[in-house]
């Protein structure tokens, strides 16, 4: 029994933290601890620095694919951690990704309509 409680406490400290509220009671905040948010922010800064350095390097045809991959990694990192989609109800994630998919679909239809891509 005590092992289950310890595992639950570890899970709480992994994905959230407690803060003492104004009434003196503890309030649970979902998400990462402040330290982990700083680590995520620093990793985003490193990736941004790498993106900027790519503009000064001649990597040939890998330039655009590398930028797109880094952009996608940064986008999903921000969405999952700073927008809390990783910790919120799955309905919010479904709504967000449905809207994102619809927006990408409409954008691609517009691109093909104006013959941006040659097929």
RODO-2510 file (C-alpha; in nm, 4 decimals, decimal comma):
residues 119
     n   res          X          Y          Z
     1     x     0,0000     0,0000     0,0000
     2     x     0,2746     0,2479     0,0905
     3     x     0,4515     0,1649    -0,2373
     4     x     0,1450     0,2827    -0,4320
     5     x     0,1391     0,6101    -0,2414
     6     x     0,5088     0,6644    -0,3079
     7     x     0,4588     0,6007    -0,6806
     8     x     0,1700     0,8470    -0,6890
     9     x     0,3800     1,1085    -0,5114
    10     x     0,6624     1,0554    -0,7609
    11     x     0,4155     1,0967    -1,0469
    12     x     0,2907     1,4235    -0,8951
    13     x     0,6382     1,5650    -0,8579
    14     x     0,7168     1,4578    -1,2132
    15     x     0,4239     1,6370    -1,3785
    16     x     0,3173     1,9020    -1,1307
    17     x     0,3897     2,0867    -0,8133
    18     x     0,2111     2,2202    -0,5091
    19     x     0,1940     2,5859    -0,4170
    20     x     0,0559     2,7283    -0,0947
    21     x    -0,2472     2,9381    -0,1827
    22     x    -0,3510     3,2690    -0,0296
    23     x    -0,5847     3,0882     0,2114
    24     x    -0,2963     2,8785     0,3421
    25     x    -0,4115     2,5585     0,1719
    26     x    -0,2025     2,3808    -0,0853
    27     x    -0,3094     2,4161    -0,4462
    28     x    -0,1990     2,1682    -0,7125
    29     x    -0,0710     2,3126    -1,0407
    30     x    -0,0415     2,0782    -1,3340
    31     x     0,2608     2,1099    -1,5520
    32     x     0,6306     2,1027    -1,4939
    33     x     0,8238     2,2500    -1,2081
    34     x     0,9839     2,5903    -1,2606
    35     x     1,3245     2,4264    -1,3002
    36     x     1,2000     2,2045    -1,5841
    37     x     1,0337     2,4998    -1,7575
    38     x     1,3698     2,6768    -1,7541
    39     x     1,5308     2,3658    -1,9074
    40     x     1,2652     2,3586    -2,1819
    41     x     1,3159     2,7321    -2,2478
    42     x     1,6929     2,6890    -2,2671
    43     x     1,6572     2,3996    -2,5111
    44     x     1,4304     2,6174    -2,7266
    45     x     1,6925     2,8922    -2,7165
    46     x     1,9645     2,6475    -2,8249
    47     x     1,7492     2,5274    -3,1148
    48     x     1,6834     2,8890    -3,2167
    49     x     2,0569     2,9583    -3,2083
    50     x     2,1143     2,6560    -3,4307
    51     x     1,8482     2,7812    -3,6729
    52     x     2,0159     3,1215    -3,6927
    53     x     2,3578     2,9619    -3,7413
    54     x     2,2164     2,7535    -4,0272
    55     x     2,1513     3,0746    -4,2207
    56     x     2,5256     3,1478    -4,2137
    57     x     2,6316     2,7954    -4,3141
    58     x     2,6230     2,6410    -4,6577
    59     x     2,4476     2,3095    -4,6012
    60     x     2,3122     2,2900    -4,9557
    61     x     1,9815     2,1139    -5,0086
    62     x     1,9551     2,0228    -4,6374
    63     x     1,8932     2,3848    -4,5417
    64     x     1,5150     2,3935    -4,5762
    65     x     1,4452     2,0410    -4,4425
    66     x     1,6601     2,1122    -4,1342
    67     x     1,4767     2,4388    -4,0677
    68     x     1,1389     2,2700    -4,1080
    69     x     1,2323     1,9873    -3,8696
    70     x     1,3616     2,2331    -3,6092
    71     x     1,0486     2,4458    -3,6532
    72     x     0,8235     2,1446    -3,5939
    73     x     1,0191     2,0364    -3,2859
    74     x     0,9983     2,3862    -3,1395
    75     x     0,6302     2,4213    -3,2266
    76     x     0,5288     2,0982    -3,0572
    77     x     0,7533     2,1697    -2,7571
    78     x     0,5799     2,5030    -2,7004
    79     x     0,2353     2,3525    -2,7575
    80     x     0,2895     2,0554    -2,5287
    81     x     0,4643     2,2289    -2,2403
    82     x     0,3874     2,6018    -2,2381
    83     x     0,0274     2,5613    -2,3604
    84     x    -0,0091     2,2662    -2,1165
    85     x    -0,1664     2,0363    -2,3765
    86     x     0,0462     1,7524    -2,2459
    87     x    -0,1140     1,7819    -1,9024
    88     x    -0,4691     1,8938    -1,9886
    89     x    -0,7762     1,6973    -2,0837
    90     x    -0,7336     1,5084    -2,4122
    91     x    -1,0381     1,6910    -2,5503
    92     x    -0,8376     2,0151    -2,5599
    93     x    -0,5612     1,8417    -2,7525
    94     x    -0,8136     1,6969    -2,9981
    95     x    -0,9707     2,0386    -3,0536
    96     x    -0,6330     2,2054    -3,1016
    97     x    -0,5012     1,9437    -3,3444
    98     x    -0,8303     1,9389    -3,5386
    99     x    -0,8072     2,3154    -3,5840
   100     x    -0,4413     2,2899    -3,6787
   101     x    -0,5143     2,0185    -3,9353
   102     x    -0,7991     2,2219    -4,0831
   103     x    -0,5775     2,5304    -4,1074
   104     x    -0,2991     2,3360    -4,2808
   105     x    -0,5530     2,1809    -4,5198
   106     x    -0,6995     2,5224    -4,6137
   107     x    -0,3487     2,6654    -4,6562
   108     x    -0,2465     2,3783    -4,8865
   109     x    -0,5663     2,4169    -5,0923
   110     x    -0,4854     2,7870    -5,1349
   111     x    -0,1285     2,7047    -5,2381
   112     x    -0,2454     2,4543    -5,5000
   113     x    -0,5166     2,6946    -5,6195
   114     x    -0,2568     2,9608    -5,6959
   115     x    -0,0206     2,7027    -5,8517
   116     x     0,2566     2,7543    -5,5992
   117     x     0,3367     2,3831    -5,6260
   118     x     0,3798     2,2330    -5,9702
   119     x     0,2383     1,8808    -5,9976
***
